[in-house]
């Protein structure tokens, strides 16, 4: 168990929470005045059950946009070391008070050097699409995005390798002052589900070291434009040379996107990874 550390408020202990939510009823992760957000709900109830005033601030692995879902969101929270409670107790108590669209799946003391955001080495999202070949399940309509026509996955095969690796994904990102759009795309996979409730659904799996604002929904929007024949692979690969957001790249709705998993290095490498991630990325 890691030793308590000192901050401005005294000795604290860091806890890791693994969180899932249906994003339809939230205005994204980040706390916003007057809006219902994942962080706002979770911070409020964490403060209430732990009797902390003010409520503690939560740090997440990926700040999901409004309407985006999560099965594998990872969060850390620093609490007073002398709190007299455990993260497991927190998870049990939150299960009794959180709304049904927000669940803390597990909680435990974080290892030394853990930072939910900066220690992560990758995030994996899946975007789910339903076309004319999909067998629709109305119970899953809030997690799958309908698209017209039929998607031809083979159209993308020549272009996928060119998208992998370190690139400036400015064409797919909404610019944020002072933020870089350089990312390393680790995996990009497409599969049409063969059976079960998602029969015929096209799942686009995207895994990268990090994502900039709207990157996944824009990237999948560009992939759909090739799969349905509106664009060719040359257009898609050429987007990597764009210095800024390209207006012709469609941004798909949030409902089809789910944060599935976040990856971290071995405990002994957490602190080094967090330091590395804070550095500004550049293209060689």
Secondary structure, DSSP 8 states (H G I E B T S, - for coil): ----EEETTEEEEEEEEEEEE-GGGSS-SS--TTS--HHHHHHHHHHHHHT-SS---EEESS---TT-EEEEEEEEEEEETT-S--HHHHHHHHHHHS-TTEEEEEEEE--TT--TTTTEEEEEEEEEEE-TTS---GGGTTTSEE-SS---GGGGHHHHHHHSEEEE-GGGS---TT---EEEEEEEEEEE--SSTTTT-EEEEEEES---TTHHHHHHHHHHHHHTTSS-HHHHHHGGG-SS--TTS----GGGEEEEEEEE--GGGHHHHHHHHTS-----
